[in-house]
Amino acid sequence: MALTFEWCGTCTDLELNQLHAEAFATPPTPDAGRNWTDLLNAHSLGWVVARDGDALVGFVNVIWDGLAHAWLQDTMVARRSRGHGIGQRLVAMARDQARDAGCQWLHADYGEHLKAFYEVACGFSPTNAGLFALT
Ligand SMILES: CC(C)(COP(=O)(O)OP(=O)(O)OC[C@H]1O[C@@H](n2cnc3c(N)ncnc32)[C@H](O)[C@@H]1OP(=O)(O)O)[C@@H](O)C(=O)NCCC(=O)NCCS
């Protein structure tokens, strides 16, 4: 694999919608119409793009409070490219960039089945967190 990782790399909405639909099994609409370009530019500290040659194989979004806290959102690797350390490298670059931006804490929430990925491979500490369904 000719892998590259780029902070705030360029992606089309089509590429990201396709990767997101594959990673999270989202229905074709309304998620397939997400305008990633506008959302990322308005709400993110940055994001990491992984490509194998020209093909988008991984992505993670880093949103933040503008100060001390940053959060990972939509960590995703194309199914055919999983198990090669791409997810780990996406998260490592996101962590380094958040630190360089002056953040003190990087948050991630995940299901039980991804504890090995986030806590063993990526180094997150388990913590208490809450979730309130608004809809
Ligand atoms: C989670 C995800 C990003 C991991 O990407 P990846 O490139 O396959 O991960 P890595 O190769 O860097 O994995 C590093 C280690 O984490 C662990 N790991 C990775 N994915 C795992 C999974 N699905 N279940 C359990 N452990 C996992 C393994 O220990 C792995 O090391 P190994 O391959 O030597 O066993 C990818 O599976 C994905 O896109 N899943 C669908 C979307 C999703 O659920 N994202 C997370 C939202 S919270």
PDBQT file of the ligand as one rigid body, heavy atoms in Angstrom, charges set to zero:
ROOT
HETATM    1  C1  LIG A 201     -12.592   0.974  14.208  1.00  0.00    +0.000 C 
HETATM    2  C2  LIG A 201     -11.784   1.133  12.917  1.00  0.00    +0.000 C 
HETATM    3  C3  LIG A 201     -11.624   2.624  12.628  1.00  0.00    +0.000 C 
HETATM    4  C4  LIG A 201     -10.399   0.501  13.122  1.00  0.00    +0.000 C 
HETATM    5  O1  LIG A 201      -9.622   0.734  11.956  1.00  0.00    +0.000 OA
HETATM    6  P1  LIG A 201      -8.389  -0.239  11.568  1.00  0.00    +0.000 P 
HETATM    7  O2  LIG A 201      -7.554   0.475  10.587  1.00  0.00    +0.000 OA
HETATM    8  O3  LIG A 201      -8.899  -1.565  11.184  1.00  0.00    +0.000 OA
HETATM    9  O4  LIG A 201      -7.644  -0.359  12.970  1.00  0.00    +0.000 OA
HETATM   10  P2  LIG A 201      -6.112  -0.755  13.210  1.00  0.00    +0.000 P 
HETATM   11  O5  LIG A 201      -5.650  -1.671  12.136  1.00  0.00    +0.000 OA
HETATM   12  O6  LIG A 201      -5.327   0.492  13.437  1.00  0.00    +0.000 OA
HETATM   13  O7  LIG A 201      -6.262  -1.551  14.578  1.00  0.00    +0.000 OA
HETATM   14  C5  LIG A 201      -5.282  -1.522  15.576  1.00  0.00    +0.000 C 
HETATM   15  C6  LIG A 201      -5.695  -2.499  16.653  1.00  0.00    +0.000 C 
HETATM   16  O8  LIG A 201      -6.941  -2.112  17.233  1.00  0.00    +0.000 OA
HETATM   17  C7  LIG A 201      -7.724  -3.296  17.512  1.00  0.00    +0.000 C 
HETATM   18  N1  LIG A 201      -8.941  -3.253  16.697  1.00  0.00    +0.000 N 
HETATM   19  C8  LIG A 201      -9.137  -2.597  15.536  1.00  0.00    +0.000 A 
HETATM   20  N2  LIG A 201     -10.408  -2.756  15.089  1.00  0.00    +0.000 NA
HETATM   21  C9  LIG A 201     -11.027  -3.521  15.993  1.00  0.00    +0.000 A 
HETATM   22  C10 LIG A 201     -12.352  -4.025  16.090  1.00  0.00    +0.000 A 
HETATM   23  N3  LIG A 201     -13.300  -3.769  15.170  1.00  0.00    +0.000 N 
HETATM   24  N4  LIG A 201     -12.657  -4.779  17.176  1.00  0.00    +0.000 NA
HETATM   25  C11 LIG A 201     -11.730  -5.039  18.110  1.00  0.00    +0.000 A 
HETATM   26  N5  LIG A 201     -10.439  -4.606  18.064  1.00  0.00    +0.000 NA
HETATM   27  C12 LIG A 201     -10.107  -3.843  17.016  1.00  0.00    +0.000 A 
HETATM   28  C13 LIG A 201      -6.866  -4.487  17.176  1.00  0.00    +0.000 C 
HETATM   29  O9  LIG A 201      -6.169  -4.869  18.343  1.00  0.00    +0.000 OA
HETATM   30  C14 LIG A 201      -5.890  -3.925  16.171  1.00  0.00    +0.000 C 
HETATM   31  O10 LIG A 201      -4.660  -4.554  16.169  1.00  0.00    +0.000 OA
HETATM   32  P3  LIG A 201      -4.436  -5.920  15.310  1.00  0.00    +0.000 P 
HETATM   33  O11 LIG A 201      -4.955  -5.651  13.921  1.00  0.00    +0.000 OA
HETATM   34  O12 LIG A 201      -2.977  -6.122  15.392  1.00  0.00    +0.000 OA
HETATM   35  O13 LIG A 201      -5.254  -6.953  16.020  1.00  0.00    +0.000 OA
HETATM   36  C15 LIG A 201     -12.468   0.414  11.724  1.00  0.00    +0.000 C 
HETATM   37  O14 LIG A 201     -12.714  -0.915  12.097  1.00  0.00    +0.000 OA
HETATM   38  C16 LIG A 201     -13.778   1.060  11.284  1.00  0.00    +0.000 C 
HETATM   39  O15 LIG A 201     -13.789   1.959  10.451  1.00  0.00    +0.000 OA
HETATM   40  N6  LIG A 201     -14.917   0.544  11.805  1.00  0.00    +0.000 N 
HETATM   41  C17 LIG A 201     -16.262   1.036  11.396  1.00  0.00    +0.000 C 
HETATM   42  C18 LIG A 201     -16.536   2.431  11.911  1.00  0.00    +0.000 C 
HETATM   43  C19 LIG A 201     -16.459   2.535  13.410  1.00  0.00    +0.000 C 
HETATM   44  O16 LIG A 201     -17.065   1.772  14.154  1.00  0.00    +0.000 OA
HETATM   45  N7  LIG A 201     -15.676   3.547  13.880  1.00  0.00    +0.000 N 
HETATM   46  C20 LIG A 201     -15.494   3.826  15.286  1.00  0.00    +0.000 C 
HETATM   47  C21 LIG A 201     -16.559   4.734  15.792  1.00  0.00    +0.000 C 
HETATM   48  S1  LIG A 201     -16.427   4.958  17.563  1.00  0.00    +0.000 SA
ENDROOT
TORSDOF 0
